[in-house]
């Protein structure tokens, strides 16, 4: 698995990004199909997942540290991989070793978590998505799900209050940019990660 997912370098970002995006898109479709929820628009969910992978890891599962390929770990050491799954929060639900070393497993786990937050918490509080995220309500919905993904379900109320005022945090504003870049297929902005 590791040999087929090389650590991306600036000079070969395009082929790596194409493979990573295909993996994320496939995982997104698989989770929507498996869930059986009629409330999730596949285009909306695909945009949400793609923007989340970009925000969390710049589509990376692995990095090189001291000359050795290893899994990407968050700055605070709690989350791993392309979808930056928090190992403490999701302990017992997902296999730690697979989250670290299997990019497909990590991508599917992230999609399942996003779907859980969307269906269990957000859809009852925010208007159902109409499409790929182009409308303002679709963006607020995606940002609400991401706020929970980033900091847990307890953040939803605070996010919705900020959204009513249009007073988003810098992290939320950057995520909104990622949504726009995904919709516009503006993949050249990935250079900002490297």
Beta strands, then each sheet from edge to edge (+ up, - down):
strand 1: 62-65
strand 2: 68-71
strand 3: 79-80
strand 4: 85-86
sheet 1: 1+ 2-
sheet 2: 3+ 4-
end
